[in-house]
Amino acid sequence: MQLPVSYRSLLRVRGLPRLMGATLLGRTAGQMLTVAVVLFVLQRFHSATLAGVTVFAYTFPGVVVSPVAGALLDRLGRVSLIRLDYWVAAIAVALIENIQREKLNPLEEARALQRLITEFRLTHAQAAEAV
C-alpha cells in the first residue's frame, strides 16, 4: 500500500517535524547574525560599502568550501559535523564580541585574543583580521 504523496504525509514521517523546526531555527539564527554584522559595521564605521564587503567576507568562504563540506558530511556523518559547525561558530562569535567590547581592559583583551588564536589555531595576522 502506497501512502498518498502530500505535505501531510511527509510531516507524518518520524522525526521530520522536529528536524524541520531545528532547521528553521538554525537558518533564522544565521540570517540574524548577518543582519547583526551589517548593523554593527554601519554603527561602528558609518559605511554601507564596508558593510557590504563585510557580508561578502562573511559569506564567501562558505560558498567556496561548500563542495568539500558536502563530501565530508557524506563520509563522516551529518549530525556530528553540523553540531561541530554550530559550536565553532558560537565560540568564534562570542570571542569576537568579547574582543570588540568598548571598555575592555588590556589584560582581558589579551586573554580573549590568545584564546581566539589557541582555539582556532590562527596566526596573529589571521586573528587581527577576524577582529
N, C-alpha and C positions, 0 to 999 in steps of 0.2 A: 504494500500500500504506500503510495507516494503522497506526501503532505503537499497541500497547495502552496504555491510559491507566492508569498506575500511578506510584508514587513512584520505582520503579526506573528507569522510562523517563525520568522527569523528571530524575533525577540523572545521566543519560547526556548531557544537554544540555551542550554545550561551555561551560566556564567557570562553570556554575551551582554546582557543589560549592564552588569557591573563593569565589564571591560569598556563598554561604550561610555559609561559615566566617568570612569577614570581617565579615558582618553580626552573627553570633553574638558575635564578639569585641568589636565596637563597642558592641553593646547591653549586654553584660556590663560593659564599662568604664563606660558611662553609669550603669548601676544601682549599681555600686560607688562611683562618685562621689557619688551621692545618699546612700548609706549613710555614706560618709566625712564628708559635710557634716553629717548628723544627729549622728554620733558626736562630731565637732568641737564643734558647738554645745552638746551635752549636757556634754561635758567642760569647756568653757570657761565656760559660763554656768549650768549646772545647771538648765535649764528645758526641760521637754518641750514646753511651749507655744511657746516661741521656736524650738525645733527644727522644730515643725510649720509655723510661719509661714515659717521659712527655706526649707523644702522647697517650700511653696506659691510663695514668691517666686522660687525657682529654676526651677520647672516651668511656672508660669502664662504667662510670656512666650512660651514655645514653643507653648502651646495657642492663644494669640491670634494669633501670627504664622504658624501652620501654613498657612492658606489662601493667604497671599501667597507663602510659601516654595514651596508646591506649584506655583503658577503660574510662579515664577522657575525652578524646576527643569525644568519642561517647556520653557520658552523658551531657557534658557541652557545646558542640559546638566547632567545629574545628577552625573556623576563629578567634574567640576571644582568644583562648588558644595559637594558633600559633603566633598571634600578640604579646601576652604577653611574649612568649618564646623569640622572637626576641628582644623585648625591654630589657628584663632581660639580655640576652647575650650581647647586645650592651653596656649597662651600666656597666656590670662586666668587659668587655674588656677595656672600657675607663678608669675605675677606676684603674685596674691593670696596664695599660700602664702609667697612671699618676704617680703611685707609683714607677714604675720601671725607671722613667727618671733619668738620671745621676746627673743633677745639681739641684735637688730639695732641698729647704731649709727645716729644721726640722719642721717648722710650717706647710708648705704645705703638707709634708708627713704625719704629724699627722692628719691634716684635711681630707686627702684622705683616710687614714686608718679608721678614725672614720666614714666617710661616707660609706665605704665598710661594716663595721660592722653593722651600723644602717640600711642601705637599704636592706641588705640580712640577717639580724638577725643572724650574725655569732658570735661565741665566739672569743676571742683573738687568741686562738690556730688555729682555722679554718682560720682566716684572715692571720695569719703568713704562713700557708701552701699555701694559694692562691697566695701570692706574693713571 
